[in-house]
Amino acid sequence: MTKANWRALADAVSPRRQLFLGGTWQDPVAGGSLSVRSPIDGRSLGDVALADEHDVDRAVSLARGAFEDGRWSQLPPSERGATLVRWSQLCAAAGDELAVLVSLEMGKPITQARNVDVPALVKTLRWYGEVADKLVDERPHSARDAVTLITREPAGVVAAVVPWNFPLTIAGWKLAPALAVGCSVVLKLAEQSPFSMLRVAELGAEAGVPDGVLSVLNGLGPVAGRALGAHPDVDVLTFTGSTTVGRLFQCYAAESNLKRTWLELGGKSANVVFPDADLEAAAETAAWSAFYNQGEMCSAGSRLLVHEDVHDEVLRGVVAKAMAMAPGDPLEPVSATGAMVNEEHASNVASQVARARADGIEPVAGGLPCSPVAGGSYFAPTVFDRVNPALPIAQEEVFGPVLSVTTFRDDEEAVRLANGTRYGLAAGVWTNNLSRAHQISRRMRTGVVWVNCFEEGDLTVPFGGTKESGYGSDKSLHALDKFLDVKTTWIQLRS
Ligand code: NAD
């Protein structure tokens, strides 16, 4: 489609605005709402209803009721799976509409929303749908006169609280495995991306998710997010967002019912480039990994650690790619990057860049807001070179298009620098030496290591971090365990 086609669809689309409570559209008890503007050009997208504690309570009680009466939790897994597969087909059919909602609400380029985010959601629903009836339990040989069973039971009511940078993908990673194993789910969306998942929820009801099993609502983090985290009848809380808010969820759990709390948090991931690597590929990917999705990526390769001997060549490639990734109109299909999620976030990025300048470093590329579309929030891909690794710009997550480059002289220094932040989400290792690739990968204190690539993934493999990047990976068969309780049944045999 052309930009004009996407603009026409954006003007025609009519987002859902109420709370999706257990399968029906409802207004909040207290009537709260939020007015939403598109970061593309600042134009109003209208209001959306905001849940408070009372609405959260209604959603949790519907979820509990549905879980206890077994309308979903006790269905044959193949039936749950078939529903998820139908749901994925409906999402695929609504792909253009979902993509345009994502671009409008959070500013990413339409081509990426259409070709990356929508297919990720579709595949996630389908994959967990197909997995639902392939799970088997265990029957250990514990004693001669007993039959013992280890079964995995759905944990109950799951609350999911998600960020705005991949509104469809991340919500899908929470919903699909939880629903596949029979849990009920209450999903709270991020304030900045309130529309696309409401439409997905509606398609879930159309696919046959029974009433009560799924609620999707908007609400302020400190109100609705907190209410879910602190709710005594939520069994599992799965969260993706900042490390600061992740900490709060542990407190909410500790102060309420000790609910299991899974946290996928921030990152400050490094690409480590050794002299024996394919330097052109390393430079291009390092820049891409820092600037893709406007740098609004938990796993962004926001630090480049490059061997002193190849620094100049790699930096040249990085700067060239940074220029090529300048933001454009998100509804223009060829734009490589789009708008920052809102003005507040763009000025937060600007102040972190200003702080780096105050710390004595000048960007070698970017460093300023820009305005490909009047009224929108955009920031140029920015590169700081020869950054002291102790500086905030090399330690703290910017969550914007800002890359800091630091050099190293040997493997030991490379490992020390790569592991030298409080985060542990991901790392890239660039080398053509097989032994070095294995040795360095083993020493990375991260949940994911990419060798000679970055951001590669598939539903078959987990995605998640360690250290202050959290725990409890999304994706893969492992994600199912987060929503299952292990139960032992010991059956004594008597003659
Ligand atoms: P955020 O932590 O500000 O918000 C995330 C969610 O938490 C939102 O739904 C928000 O409403 C809610 N929230 C905010 N304050 C709350 C509170 N006091 N109590 C309860 N809930 C609250 O994060 P964000 O700005 O939406 O997203 C950016 C962050 O998410 C970055 O740190 C990024 O690295 C991280 N992230 C991590 C991953 C991952 O898989 N590890 C993926 C994407 C984003």
Residues whose N, C-alpha, C, O or C-beta is under 5 A from the ligand:
A	BS01	NAD	V161 V162 P163 W164 K188 L189 A190 E191 G219 L220 G221 P222 G225 R226 T240 G241 S242 T243 V245 L248 E264 L265 G266 G267 M297 C298 S469
